[in-house]
Amino acid sequence: MLAADRYRTQTGKGQLVSLALSDVALAAVAWRGDLTEVELGGEERKKLGNDLYGAFGRDFLTLDERHVMVVAITQRQWDGLVEATGTLEAVALLSEKLDVDFTDEGARFNAREELANLFAPWFQKLTLNEISEKLNQSGVCWGPYRTFRQMLEEDPRCSTQNPMFSKIDQPGVGEHLVPGSTLSFGGPAESDRNALRAPILGEHTEQVLADDLKLTAAEIGNLVDQGLVLTTETDS
């Protein structure tokens, strides 16, 4: 239960909830451990590119020139990666050569370059579809890198199959995919997540003047004639 919900339950009163984007960013780097490493260890984390810090995680190029990201944090994920790539013997020999135990995720991180060199040829010989099938069969934690165009064309989560998205025909722009609320509560109100098109300049001028300022039609017409307000009818 959120603190605001608990406060309402206990007191029967509402409470202002604020969220600063700077706090979100600061919390994210703190959760990653970046701040703690400097505070307690005195050293800053070095740039790793796409490598996963503290375990094995690396992107690989496929035969059809796509990229996939593979992560092995748990022992099951690691065993699956070794099984799928057929590198059990090669990994065992590398473990013996380096005198390390690859059941330790830290050891996998330290030897990430050598391990990546063992796995890379397997990825380079297969297409994305072939890799997808084999990695899924072995329970590997992985995902494809996609451009925005590829995401629109390939990922059903980035389409109207996802209740968060809807197609909107925006005047002057055209029909395009727009996200609604990211919160899903289920039930009959789920359709309330759909986004609305942006209003046209001046579209609600008359409504605001009449409903909120209580102006008459004659008064609104006078303002329009003087060029003091804009409505969709006068928009050129």
C-alpha positions in Angstrom: 0.0 0.0 0.0 1.3 3.4 -0.9 2.0 5.9 1.9 -0.8 8.2 0.6 -3.3 5.3 0.6 -2.3 4.4 4.2 -2.7 8.0 5.2 -6.2 8.2 3.7 -7.2 4.9 5.3 -6.0 6.0 8.8 -7.2 9.6 8.7 -9.9 9.7 6.1 -8.1 12.7 4.5 -6.4 13.0 1.2 -2.7 13.9 0.8 -0.7 15.6 -1.9 1.6 13.2 -3.8 4.4 14.8 -5.7 7.0 13.2 -7.9 10.2 15.0 -9.1 11.9 13.6 -12.2 15.3 14.4 -10.7 14.4 12.1 -7.7 13.5 9.3 -10.1 16.9 9.6 -11.7 18.7 9.8 -8.4 16.8 6.8 -7.1 17.6 4.8 -10.2 21.4 5.3 -9.9 21.2 4.5 -6.2 19.3 1.3 -6.8 22.0 0.3 -9.4 24.6 0.6 -6.6 26.6 3.4 -8.3 26.4 5.7 -5.3 27.2 3.0 -2.8 30.3 1.9 -4.7 31.7 5.5 -4.5 30.6 6.0 -0.9 32.0 2.7 0.5 34.5 1.5 -2.1 35.9 4.9 -3.2 35.8 4.0 -6.9 33.5 4.8 -9.7 32.1 2.2 -12.0 33.9 2.0 -15.3 32.2 2.3 -18.7 31.1 -1.2 -19.8 29.2 -0.5 -23.1 26.5 -3.1 -23.3 28.1 -5.5 -20.8 26.1 -6.3 -17.7 27.8 -5.3 -14.5 28.5 -8.1 -12.1 27.4 -11.0 -14.2 27.6 -12.1 -17.9 25.6 -10.0 -20.3 26.5 -9.1 -23.8 25.1 -8.2 -27.2 25.9 -10.5 -30.2 25.6 -10.0 -34.0 23.5 -12.6 -35.9 24.0 -14.0 -39.4 21.2 -11.7 -40.7 22.9 -8.7 -39.1 20.5 -8.3 -36.2 21.7 -7.8 -32.6 20.5 -9.8 -29.6 21.2 -9.1 -25.9 21.9 -12.2 -23.7 22.0 -12.1 -19.9 23.0 -14.9 -17.6 22.6 -13.9 -14.0 21.2 -17.1 -12.4 22.7 -20.5 -12.7 19.8 -21.7 -14.8 20.3 -18.9 -17.2 24.0 -19.6 -17.5 23.5 -23.3 -18.0 20.9 -22.6 -20.7 23.3 -20.3 -22.5 26.1 -22.8 -22.5 23.7 -25.6 -23.6 22.2 -23.6 -26.4 25.5 -22.5 -27.8 27.1 -26.0 -27.5 30.1 -24.6 -25.7 30.1 -26.8 -22.6 33.5 -28.3 -23.2 35.0 -25.0 -24.3 33.7 -23.2 -21.2 35.1 -26.0 -19.0 38.5 -25.7 -20.6 38.4 -21.9 -20.2 37.5 -22.3 -16.5 40.5 -24.6 -16.0 42.8 -22.3 -17.9 41.8 -19.2 -15.9 41.4 -21.2 -12.7 38.0 -19.8 -12.0 34.6 -21.3 -11.2 31.9 -20.1 -13.6 29.1 -21.0 -11.2 30.1 -17.7 -9.6 28.5 -14.9 -11.5 31.3 -12.6 -10.5 33.8 -14.9 -12.2 31.7 -14.8 -15.4 31.8 -11.0 -15.3 35.6 -10.9 -14.9 36.0 -13.3 -17.8 33.3 -11.7 -20.0 35.6 -11.0 -22.9 36.9 -14.6 -23.1 33.5 -16.0 -22.7 32.0 -13.7 -25.4 34.7 -14.9 -27.8 33.5 -18.5 -27.2 29.8 -17.6 -27.8 30.1 -15.1 -30.7 30.7 -17.6 -33.5 27.5 -19.5 -32.7 25.4 -16.3 -33.0 27.2 -15.3 -36.2 26.2 -18.6 -37.9 22.4 -18.3 -37.2 19.6 -16.0 -38.1 17.6 -14.1 -35.5 14.7 -16.5 -35.9 16.9 -19.5 -35.5 18.6 -18.0 -32.5 15.2 -17.1 -31.0 14.0 -20.7 -31.2 17.1 -22.3 -29.7 17.5 -19.8 -26.9 13.9 -20.1 -25.9 14.1 -23.8 -25.9 17.0 -23.6 -23.4 15.4 -21.0 -21.2 18.0 -18.3 -21.9 17.3 -14.8 -20.8 17.6 -12.7 -24.0 16.0 -10.2 -26.3 16.5 -8.6 -29.7 17.7 -5.1 -30.3 15.3 -3.3 -32.5 15.1 0.0 -34.3 11.9 2.0 -33.8 10.7 0.8 -37.3 11.5 -2.8 -36.4 9.6 -2.4 -33.1 6.5 -1.1 -34.9 6.7 -3.9 -37.5 7.6 -6.8 -35.2 6.5 -6.3 -31.6 2.8 -6.8 -30.9 3.3 -4.9 -27.6 3.9 -1.8 -29.7 0.5 -2.0 -31.4 -3.2 -1.8 -30.7 -2.9 -5.4 -29.4 -1.6 -3.7 -26.3 -4.6 -2.0 -24.5 -2.3 0.9 -23.7 -2.1 1.9 -27.4 -4.8 3.3 -29.7 -4.8 4.7 -33.2 -5.6 8.4 -33.3 -6.3 10.5 -36.4 -4.8 13.8 -35.5 -5.9 16.7 -37.8 -2.9 18.0 -39.7 -0.8 15.0 -38.7 -2.5 11.8 -39.7 -3.3 8.5 -38.1 -0.7 7.2 -35.7 -0.1 5.1 -32.6 -0.6 7.0 -29.3 -0.2 5.6 -25.7 -2.8 6.2 -23.0 -2.3 5.5 -19.4 0.4 3.0 -18.4 -1.7 1.9 -15.4 -3.9 -1.1 -15.9 -6.6 -1.8 -13.4 -8.7 -4.3 -15.4 -12.5 -4.5 -15.4 -14.9 -2.6 -17.6 -13.0 0.7 -17.2 -10.0 -0.7 -19.0 -11.0 1.2 -22.2 -10.5 4.5 -20.2 -6.8 4.0 -20.8 -7.2 5.1 -24.5 -5.6 8.4 -25.4 -7.5 11.3 -26.9 -6.4 13.3 -29.9 -4.9 16.8 -29.2 -7.4 19.6 -29.6 -7.1 21.9 -32.7 -6.1 25.5 -31.9 -9.3 27.3 -31.0 -11.4 24.2 -31.0 -12.8 24.8 -27.4 -12.6 28.6 -27.3 -16.4 29.1 -27.5 -17.0 26.3 -25.0 -14.6 27.8 -22.4 -15.9 31.3 -22.9 -19.5 30.2 -22.5 -19.2 27.5 -19.8 -16.4 29.0 -17.6 -16.7 32.7 -18.2 -20.5 32.7 -18.8 -20.3 34.9 -21.9 -23.3 35.1 -24.3 -23.1 34.1 -27.9 -23.2 37.8 -28.9 -20.3 38.7 -26.6 -18.2 35.8 -27.9 -19.0 36.8 -31.5 -17.9 40.3 -30.7 -14.5 39.1 -29.4 -14.1 36.9 -32.6 -14.9 39.9 -34.9 -12.3 42.0 -33.1 -9.7 39.2 -33.6 -9.2 38.9 -29.8 -10.0 35.2 -29.7 -9.5 32.4 -32.1 -12.0 29.6 -33.0 -11.7 26.8 -35.4 -14.1 28.6 -37.8 -11.8 31.6 -38.0 -8.6 29.6 -38.1 -6.9 30.0 -41.5 
